[in-house]
């Protein structure tokens, strides 16, 4: 008796089905990875803009008023507040928050103390 040397059509179809399922799952990972990378890049940019504003506020006089601004061309909004400590009048607290304008839940918050 001669043995089967080839694959049947059913075996080929099952192999193609398994391969297709694997490839489709890989494709979905690329979309998720791209989304996560974009959010991470935006958050990193917001952190950089928050640090820049914090440095500017630390060099300025502490009696500046609180404020908010949208940084032109970035899609990121910054808010800041400067308050005097209730316990020590020489101590000022600076708080800077930066977040994507369209998604304020992804904010970066920085706090700093300043002595005068």
Helices and strands as residue ranges (DSSP letters): H 9-59, E 67-71, E 76-84, E 91-100, E 103-115
